Amino acid sequence: MPSTNGHSPKRAILYARVSTDEQARSGYSLAQQMEALKAYAAQEGYEVLEEVEDRGQSGASLERPGMDQVRDLVAGGGVSVVLAQDRDRFAREPAYHYLLRREFQEHGCKIRALNDSGDDSPEGELTDGILDQLAKFERAKTVERTRRGKVRKAKEGRIVAASSGPTFGFAFNEARDGYQINESQMQVVHDIFRMFAEEHRPLTTVRGILEKRGVPAPGAGGCGTVQRYARSFKMTATDLIAIRRS
């Protein structure tokens, strides 16, 4: 990426973004991005005005809390450049990237990524535009390969592991294409059904017993409701009532 050293004050906003899937899949962390940006800003002599992060936000849309903050700061004036580690941190769609660049230019601000290949010349913009389109093509191919892989797994009778995790009472096997029983969780499932369906205890009583045991509810840091357990193994309160009456 070319240097933008000059005699006028250089003020930068550092922007980092990561989606939930990216973080889970490759550990593409906000901290790592910010570390690289701060190192570059120090090298180029930028005064960092703000460090802005979008956690768990997709690059398929510009409607993100962090990006909204960046756009407001740029509109307020006095920002020389907005820096990101990669071009797709700003937006995954080339058209959105173009809109941001034009919007920032109106306020005397540039948009820069550490992996930029071109410069501010028409030829440089063309180069980066071509690379954006190639990256978009590669992402589309990745999505299609992933979809075909899931379909093949399903046809072979294997499970397609969801990012939300397995049903409560089970765990993924090592290959993540089948289930195995989680003994401690399954005991909780058995206890809930026994207390509610066989012993006819109220839901509040069942919840109280679980809380006294210190058993954490699925997806919660502490103890939760019996309904949360029911949802975790794909049941509703109505299902529980029907089981009691059967």
C-alpha positions in Angstrom: 0.0 0.0 0.0 1.5 3.4 -0.9 2.4 5.9 1.8 0.3 9.0 2.2 3.0 11.0 4.0 2.7 14.7 3.6 3.0 18.1 5.3 -0.6 18.5 6.4 -1.9 17.0 9.7 -2.8 13.3 9.2 -5.6 12.1 11.3 -6.9 8.5 11.0 -9.8 6.4 12.1 -9.0 2.7 12.5 -11.8 0.3 11.6 -12.0 -3.4 12.3 -14.9 -5.8 11.6 -15.5 -9.5 12.1 -18.5 -11.6 11.5 -19.5 -14.3 13.9 -18.8 -17.0 11.3 -15.4 -15.6 10.5 -14.4 -15.5 14.2 -15.6 -19.1 14.8 -14.0 -20.4 11.6 -10.6 -18.8 11.4 -10.1 -16.7 14.5 -10.0 -13.5 12.4 -10.0 -11.4 15.5 -10.7 -7.7 16.1 -7.6 -7.5 18.3 -5.4 -8.8 15.5 -6.8 -6.3 13.0 -6.4 -3.4 15.4 -2.8 -4.4 16.2 -1.9 -4.3 12.5 -3.7 -1.0 12.0 -2.0 0.7 14.9 1.4 -0.5 13.8 0.8 0.9 10.3 -0.6 4.2 11.7 2.5 4.7 13.8 4.8 3.9 10.9 3.1 6.4 8.7 2.8 9.1 11.3 -1.0 9.2 11.7 -2.7 10.7 14.7 -5.4 8.1 15.6 -8.7 9.9 16.3 -10.8 6.8 17.0 -10.7 3.0 17.0 -14.0 1.6 15.8 -15.0 -2.0 15.8 -18.0 -3.9 14.4 -18.2 -7.2 16.3 -20.4 -10.0 14.7 -21.4 -7.8 11.8 -21.6 -9.0 8.2 -19.9 -7.1 5.4 -22.8 -7.7 3.1 -24.5 -4.5 4.4 -23.4 -1.0 5.3 -25.9 -1.0 8.2 -23.6 -1.6 11.1 -23.2 0.3 14.3 -19.5 0.8 13.9 -19.7 1.8 10.3 -22.4 4.3 11.2 -20.1 5.8 13.7 -17.2 6.0 11.2 -19.5 7.8 8.6 -20.6 10.3 11.3 -17.1 11.0 12.3 -16.0 11.5 8.7 -19.0 13.8 8.0 -17.9 15.9 11.0 -14.6 16.8 9.2 -11.0 16.7 10.1 -10.4 13.0 9.2 -7.7 12.3 6.6 -8.2 8.6 6.2 -10.1 5.6 7.4 -7.9 2.5 7.7 -8.8 -1.2 7.7 -6.7 -4.3 7.4 -8.4 -5.6 4.3 -10.7 -4.1 1.7 -13.5 -6.5 2.6 -13.5 -5.2 6.2 -15.3 -2.1 4.8 -17.7 -4.0 2.7 -17.9 -7.3 0.8 -19.8 -5.8 -2.1 -17.6 -3.7 -4.5 -20.6 -1.3 -5.1 -20.7 -0.5 -1.3 -17.0 0.0 -1.2 -17.3 2.5 -4.1 -20.1 4.3 -2.3 -18.1 4.7 0.9 -15.1 5.9 -1.1 -17.1 8.6 -2.9 -18.9 9.6 0.4 -15.6 10.0 2.2 -14.1 11.9 -0.6 -16.8 14.6 -0.3 -15.4 15.3 3.2 -11.7 15.3 2.2 -11.2 11.8 3.6 -9.7 8.7 1.9 -10.4 5.1 2.4 -7.4 2.8 2.7 -6.8 -0.9 3.4 -3.4 -2.5 4.2 -3.9 -4.9 1.3 -4.6 -2.2 -1.3 -2.7 -2.9 -4.5 -3.3 0.3 -6.5 -3.1 4.0 -5.8 -5.3 7.0 -6.3 -4.8 7.0 -10.1 -7.5 5.7 -12.4 -5.3 2.7 -13.1 -4.9 2.0 -9.4 -8.7 2.2 -8.9 -9.2 -0.1 -11.8 -6.8 -2.6 -10.3 -8.5 -2.6 -6.9 -11.9 -2.9 -8.6 -10.8 -6.0 -10.5 -9.5 -7.5 -7.3 -12.7 -6.8 -5.5 -14.7 -8.5 -8.2 -12.4 -11.5 -8.1 -12.7 -11.7 -4.3 -16.5 -11.6 -4.7 -16.3 -14.5 -7.2 -14.2 -16.5 -4.8 -16.6 -16.0 -2.0 -19.5 -17.1 -4.2 -17.6 -20.2 -5.1 -16.9 -21.0 -1.5 -20.5 -20.6 -0.6 -21.5 -23.0 -3.4 -18.9 -25.6 -2.3 -20.1 -25.4 1.3 -23.7 -25.8 0.1 -22.8 -28.9 -2.0 -20.9 -30.3 0.9 -23.9 -30.0 3.3 -26.2 -31.6 0.7 -23.8 -34.5 0.3 -23.6 -35.0 4.0 -27.4 -35.0 4.3 -27.8 -37.6 1.5 -25.2 -39.8 3.2 -27.2 -39.7 6.4 -24.7 -37.6 8.3 -25.7 -34.5 10.3 -24.8 -31.0 9.2 -23.4 -29.3 12.3 -25.1 -26.1 13.1 -23.1 -23.1 14.5 -25.5 -23.0 17.4 -24.3 -26.4 18.6 -25.9 -29.8 19.1 -29.2 -30.5 20.7 -29.0 -30.4 24.5 -28.1 -33.9 25.8 -25.8 -34.6 22.8 -22.4 -33.7 21.6 -20.8 -33.7 18.1 -18.5 -36.6 17.4 -14.9 -35.9 16.4 -15.8 -35.5 12.7 -18.8 -33.3 13.6 -21.0 -35.4 11.3 -22.8 -37.4 14.0 -24.0 -37.2 17.6 -22.9 -38.9 20.7 -24.6 -38.7 24.1 -23.4 -36.1 26.6 -24.0 -38.1 29.8 -24.2 -35.1 32.2 -26.6 -33.2 30.1 -28.7 -36.2 29.3 -29.2 -36.8 33.0 -30.7 -33.3 33.3 -33.1 -34.2 30.4 -34.1 -37.4 32.2 -34.6 -35.5 35.5 -36.8 -32.9 33.9 -39.1 -35.4 32.2 -39.3 -37.5 35.4 -40.1 -34.5 37.7 -42.6 -32.9 35.3 -44.2 -35.8 33.4 -44.1 -38.6 36.0 -44.1 -36.8 39.3 -46.3 -34.0 38.1 -44.3 -31.2 39.7 -44.9 -27.6 38.6 -42.4 -26.0 36.2 -41.4 -23.5 38.9 -40.5 -26.4 41.3 -38.5 -28.1 38.6 -36.6 -24.9 37.9 -36.0 -24.4 41.7 -34.5 -27.8 42.0 -32.2 -27.3 39.0 -31.1 -23.9 40.4 -30.3 -25.4 43.8 -28.1 -28.0 42.0 -26.3 -25.2 40.2 -27.1 -26.6 36.8 -26.5 -24.0 34.1 -29.2 -23.7 31.5 -28.3 -24.1 27.8 -26.8 -20.9 26.4 -26.8 -19.1 29.7 -24.1 -18.3 32.1 -26.2 -19.2 35.1 -29.3 -21.2 36.0 -32.3 -20.6 33.7 -35.9 -21.7 33.1 -37.1 -25.1 32.3 -38.5 -23.6 29.1 -34.9 -22.9 28.0 -34.0 -26.5 28.5 -37.1 -27.5 26.6 -36.2 -25.2 23.7 -32.7 -26.6 23.6 -34.0 -30.1 22.8 -36.5 -28.7 20.4 -39.6 -28.7 22.6 -42.1 -26.0 23.6 -44.0 -25.5 26.9 -47.1 -26.9 25.0 -45.2 -30.1 24.2 -44.3 -30.5 27.9 -48.0 -30.1 28.9 -49.0 -32.7 26.3 -46.4 -35.1 27.7 -47.8 -34.7 31.2 -51.4 -35.4 30.0 -50.4 -38.5 28.0 
